[in-house]
C-alpha cells in the first residue's frame, strides 16, 4: 500500500471518497480505498499476551485477522461491542485487520478544499494520525490516516 497523500486545503478540484465511522458520540473517517468490507459484530477469540488494543482474532474468509478496538487505539475509552457494532475490515501495509466501531454512518465524496489542518492544541498533542478535519454542513469529522495510525512495526506485533 502506498504512503498516504498529503492533502492541501484550498485547491478544491480533487475529490476522494471517505467512509464515516462512529464510536461514542464522535465521527471519524478514513479513505474508502483502505476498506475491504464492513461486517456485523461477531465475537472474537482472545489471544494471550496480545497488545491492549487487540480484542482478539476472527476467521475472515479463511484468513485469521486481528480485531482492533479503534477507540482504545486512538486513546479513548474502549468500545463496548454490542450486536449493533460493526467490524470494518481494512488493509494496512498488506495486513488485513478488523476495526471495531459502534457503526458506519455514510460513504461520502469530499473535495480537498473541505480538509482543514488539525490545530495544535498542546505541545504533547499528537496529530500525526490524522490527515485533517473535514468540514461539512453539519459539523466536522476527524479524518484518520490508517497508515500512520498503524505503523509497520505495530502490524508485525499484531501478526506475531
N, C-alpha and C positions, 0 to 999 in steps of 0.2 A: 504494500500500500504506500502511496506517495505521501510526502510531507504535506501538512495542511497548507492551503493557500492563504496568505495574509490578505485580508480584505482592506481596501481603502475606502473610507467613508467619502461620500460626495460624488463618485462617478455616476452611480445610479443606472448605468446602462446594462450592467451584467446582472443576471438573476440566477438563483440556485434554489433547490428545494431543501426544506428542513422538516423534521418531524418533532412536534411539541410533546414533551414528556411531563408528567405531573407527579409530584410527591409532596406530601404535606399540602399546603395551600400555595405552592410555588410551581411555576412553569419553567422548564428548561428546554433547550432544543439542541439537536445535533443534525448534521448533514444526512440526508437520506442515503447517500452513497455508501455510508458505513454500516447501514442496517440491512440485514438479510431477511428477517422475519419478525413478526410480532405474534407472540403466543399468549394464551391464557396462563394463569398461575398453575403450577404443578409443584408438588413437594419435591425437594431435592435430597440427596444423600449427603450427609455430613462427612467431611474428610478431616481426620485428626490433624492437629498442628497446622491447619491452613491459616492464611492471613486473616485478620479480623473482619475484613470487608467481604470475604468469601463465605457465602451462606452454605454452599455445598456444590454438588455436581448433578447434572441430569444427562439423560441419553437424548441427544438431538440427532435424529435420523442416523443412528448407528455411531455417532461421534459423542464421546463423553466431554461435556463442556462445563467450565466453572460458572456458577451463578454469583454475581456480584451485587451487593447491596449498594446501589448507586448513591443513595442519600449518605450513608456512612462514608463512602469513598470521598464524598465532597465535604466531609467534616460536619455533617448534620446528624441529627438523631436518627438511629436505624429505622428502616421501613418495617412496619408490621405487615407482613404479607397476608392478604385475605383472598377469598375467591374472586374478588374484583380486581386484584392486582394483575399486572402483566409482566411478561418476560420479553424484553426487547433483545433479540439476538443480533449481535454486532460482530464485525470483523475488524480487528485492530492488529496491525503488524503481522498479518497472516494467521492470527489466532482467533478462533471463534469463541465468544463468551456471551453469557446472558446477563442482562441488566434488569434488576427488579425495580419496577416503578409502580406507583398507585394507578396509573392509567396513561393512555396515549390520547392527547387532545385532538391533534389535527396534523395534516401534512399541508405545508404552505409553501408557496413560491414567494421569495422575497428578493428585493434588489440590494445591491451592495450599499446603496445610499441609506438603507434602513439600519445598517450596522454601525453602532457608535462604540467608541472605546470605553472600557470599564474605568471609572475614575479611581485614582489612587486613594484608598481610604486611610490606611496607616502604613507605616514602613514595613510592618510584618505581614501585611495582607498580600497573599499570593494570587495574582490574577492571571497567572500563566496558563491555567487550564481552560481559559475562556478565549473565544475569538472576538467577543464583544457583547454588546447588548443590542437586541433587535427591537426597534421601536415600531409600534403599530397603533391603530386607533384606540384599542382598549388598554394599552399599557406597554410593558416591556417584557422581553423574555431573555434570560441569560443563555447565550449561545456557547455551548461547550465544545471543546476540541477533544474527542476521544483519543486522538494520537498523542496529545500532551497529557491527558489525564492518566493514561496507561502507557508508561514508558516501556520499552522492550524488556528491561530487567524485571519489571512488575509482571509482565506476561510470562516470562520464564519461571518466576517464583510460583505463579498460579498453576502453571503446567507441570511443575515438578512433582 
